[in-house]
Amino acid sequence: HSPPQITDARAEIWLNDDHYTTAILWNTDDVTSGDVYYRQIAGLAPFALDPKLDEIAARYAADLAAGVERSRAGTLANRALDDVAISYGAVLSVIAMVGDPTDVATSAIGDARMHAYGLGVAQCRDNEVGDGAFYVVLLLGQTR
């Protein structure tokens, strides 16, 4: 039996209950599992919570869950982001309505230019999902 051929290895940050977990994923031609060892690449800032982005994301999710029109909630969030804009080259927003907040994962988090995040989760009601729906807002700060 030959060793598995591993391709497309990548690291992703996943929301796991109330914290983030680094998941290392890969494609292979056989069933595999194993230990992964990694370290931060020199010169890259660590991926960390930014309390200001976190506050803005929480307000954004709460506004959406309360029924504020999406464009209005976005405008309010953009105004709040003006105060932190000097810290980042750009801020990427990921907005999703899900039945389980742990379903939200994004490949943008794996982008080395993203070094800060803020997360907002608010329960809401949705015609398809019901009372167990959640708005999840993830704001990712990109280095300058």
Helices and strands as residue ranges (DSSP letters): E 6-16, E 19-28, E 48-49, H 51-65, H 70-82, G 85-87, E 90-98, G 101-103, G 107-110, E 114-126, E 130-142
